[in-house]
């Protein structure tokens, strides 16, 4: 546009001379061609509202997969520990059933009290373990949400998004979204890059 305006100023200031019609036509064609070459390309504006598929995002987010594996391993250890203690307790109960008839009343009372306390301790441990695992899962999901939220805020500022919606098949207010508005892949790529960089820095 600046070059076209500059050329127009030059034509206005140039002395007027009589030129053949063919020369004027050729000049007009050249000017039109120049303007066409210098005209800026039209760039489609970035969408203001986009969405991510939360299921796909979490399933492909390496940090989420690592957290899930860690929690599952912890749950497995707790389960094995409780199972071992429960098995040991059942053996003690079975032994008492077999030998209780030969015990004195005081021995039976003491044994039954001890077994009742063990049973209560097992139930309490099971409850505590379940609560702890649920708390750990809740804390980790909160961290994941904060990381995803921060990353989406960052790319929204870079891309000019005004809103990022979340989509989950069968459990979402979005019934349809054009695939051009789906930024899940880009979000996953960025999140995994950030996670990889944070792991590398923590090892130093």
Secondary structure, DSSP 8 states (H G I E B T S, - for coil): -HHHHHHHHHHHHS------HHHHHHHHHHHHHHHHHHS--------SEEEEEHHHHHHH-HHHHHHHHHHHHHHHHHHHHHHHHHHHHHHHHHHHHHHGGGS-HHHHHHHHHHHHHHHHHHHHHHHHHHHHHHHHHHHHHHHHHHHHHHHHHHHHHHHT-SEEEEE-TTS-S-S---GGGB-HHHHHHHHHHHHHHHHHHHH-
